[in-house]
Amino acid sequence: MRNYPLPKNDRTIETRDVAEYCAKMCRELSDMARSQRLDLLGYLLVLAQKEAEAQSGGLPDPERVEDLNTETSETD
């Protein structure tokens, strides 16, 4: 994994940490979008969350995978 220095101190941040943070933020944004009936935006944010989880090596939330499967079958 790559390390990136943070500008304000000597800490470094791992690529995995960034991916985990992005996954968390995408999930929160997806929930917000879907609560306002912005379904396509919510769906795209779920996809971004899944990609971030894959990059971080984290396991996807099974409940969110179920949501993703439901959405794709509804649009067909």
C-alpha positions in Angstrom: 0.0 0.0 0.0 1.1 3.5 -0.7 1.6 6.0 2.1 0.7 9.7 1.7 2.1 12.3 4.2 -0.5 14.6 5.7 0.4 18.2 5.5 -0.1 19.3 9.1 2.0 16.8 10.9 4.3 13.8 10.4 1.6 11.2 10.2 1.1 9.1 7.1 -2.1 7.8 5.8 -2.6 4.4 4.1 -4.4 4.0 0.8 -6.6 1.4 2.6 -7.6 4.0 5.2 -8.7 6.4 2.4 -10.7 3.6 0.7 -12.4 2.7 4.0 -13.3 6.4 4.6 -14.6 6.7 1.1 -16.8 3.6 1.5 -18.3 5.0 4.7 -19.0 8.4 3.1 -20.5 6.9 0.0 -22.9 4.8 2.2 -24.0 7.9 4.1 -24.4 9.9 0.9 -26.4 7.1 -0.7 -28.7 6.9 2.2 -29.3 10.7 2.0 -29.9 10.6 -1.7 -32.3 7.7 -1.5 -34.3 9.3 1.4 -34.9 12.2 -1.0 -35.9 9.8 -3.9 -32.7 10.5 -5.8 -32.7 6.8 -6.7 -30.1 6.8 -9.5 -27.7 8.9 -7.5 -28.2 6.6 -4.5 -27.5 3.6 -6.7 -24.3 5.1 -8.2 -23.1 5.9 -4.7 -23.7 2.3 -3.6 -21.6 1.2 -6.6 -18.8 3.6 -5.5 -19.1 2.2 -1.9 -18.6 -1.3 -3.2 -15.6 -0.3 -5.2 -14.1 1.5 -2.2 -14.7 -1.6 -0.1 -13.0 -3.8 -2.7 -10.0 -1.5 -2.7 -9.8 -1.5 1.0 -10.1 -5.2 1.3 -13.1 -4.8 3.5 -16.2 -7.0 3.2 -19.4 -5.4 1.9 -22.3 -5.0 4.3 -24.7 -7.9 3.4 -27.8 -5.7 3.9 -26.5 -3.2 1.3 -25.7 -6.0 -1.2 -29.4 -7.1 -0.8 -30.5 -3.5 -1.5 -28.3 -3.4 -4.6 -29.8 -6.7 -5.9 -33.3 -5.5 -5.3 -32.8 -2.2 -7.2 -31.4 -3.8 -10.3 -34.3 -6.3 -10.5 -36.8 -3.5 -10.1 -35.4 -1.5 -13.0 -35.6 -4.5 -15.4 
